[in-house]
Amino acid sequence: MQKSNPSKIDYMLSDTKIPIRLAFIKPDGFPNILSLWYEEINGKIFCATQKSAKIVSYIQKNPSCGFEIAADNPPYKGVRGSGTARILENKGQEILNILMKKYLGEKESTLSKFLKEHSSNEVGIEITPSKIFNYDYSKRMRDV
């Protein structure tokens, strides 16, 4: 997996280390949101999680999802959209390594050691966006 040319997803957020907020539908019909590390590659969004995480079964039952990638502090700007998610059973370790490099860098830490020790239980999440909306309120919030 290699990072491609800038897309709508990483146009405004290319160097940020903020998580994606992934919205999904639980089996009881109610929506829920989970924050995950992400990387945009060739117009798709990739995340990783443990095989035992509940979101894995939720996505398998209902792949429709929404997402937002945005900072919490003004001026507000980001990307939000909707799409379809699918579980990649055999890509978890590869995706986790990409995410660790992005979010943790090359430095060895307690977290990086923990994640590496448990990486054999990772699965990938691939999100194919169908609608994407960029927003940037910097101009109207310049004095905030």
N, C-alpha and C positions, 0 to 999 in steps of 0.2 A: 504494500500500500504506500503510495507516494502522494504527497500534497500537490494539488494541481494549481492552476492559475486562480487568482482571486475570484470568488463567486459572491452572490448576494449575501451568503451567510457570513463569510469572513471579511467582507468589504469594510465594515466599520469596526470589527472586533478582532482583527488579525493577530494582535500581540497580547490579547488579554488572557488572564488565567482564571476567569470566572467560569462557573459551571453552567450547564444548560439546565433549564427547568423543563422536565418532560412530563406532560400531562397524559394520562391514560384512563381507561374505564375499568373499574373493578368488576368482578362477577356479579356483585349486587346492584350494578347499574350506576353507581355513584362515581364521579370523577375523582382523581387523586393526582398529586404532583410529587415528583421526586427530582432532586438535584443530583446531577452526575457530571463527572468530567467528560469532555467531548473533544473531538477533532473533526474538522470538515475535510473530506478527501473526495475529490472528483464530484462535488455537488451533493454528496451524501454526508450524513452526520453519524459518527461512530462513537459508541460508549462501551464500557465493559462493566460487568457485575458478576457476582457469584451465581453459580447455577441454582443455588437454593433460594435466591432472592425471590420474593413473591411477584415482583414485576415481570419476571420471566414467564410465569404461567399466565399472568394477565395479558401480556402481549401475544402470547400464543393463542389465547382465546379471542382476543379482539385487538388486531394490529393498528387500529386507528389511533392517532395520537396528535397532540398539539405540543408546541415547544416555544420557549423564549430564552434568548441569550441576551442578558442586559445587566448592567451594574445597578446597584441599589442606591447610589448617590447621584445627585444632580451634577451636571445637566444630564437628563435621561436620554439615552440612545440605545438602540439595540435592534434585534431581529426577532420576529415572531412568525409563527406559521403553523401549518398542519401537514400531516403526511401519514405514511405507513411505516410501522416498525416491524422488524423481524429479528429473530434470535439466530445468531451465528454460532453454532455449537463448537466449531473447531477454530475459531479466530480469537477467542478470548485473550489468550496470552499475548498474541501479536498486538492486538489493540491496546491491552493494558500497558505494554512496553512503550507504545507511542504516547499514551496518555501520561505515563510516569515521566517521560522525557520532557513533555510540555509543561506539566504542573510542578514537578519536583526537580527538574534539571538532572545533572549528572551526579550531584552530591548524594552520598550514602546517608540515609537517615533511618530512624526507627520505623517510620511509616514505609519507606521504600523496602526495607528488609521484610517487614510484615507482608506487604503486597506480593513480593517475589516468592516468599514461602508458601503463599496460598494461591499462586497464579494458575496452578493446574486445575483449579475449580472455577476458573473464569469462563464466561461466555461473552460473545460480542453482541451488541445491539446495533443494528443498522437502520437508520431512519432515512427514508426517501421522501424528501419534502415535495408536496404537491402545490402548496401555496406558501409564499414567503413575503413578508412585509418588513421593510427597513423603516425605522423611525429615528429621528434626531431632533431633539428639542433644544439644542445648544443655543440657537439664536434667541429663542423666546425666553430662555432661562439664563442668559448671560450674566445677569446681576443677582442671581440667586446664590 
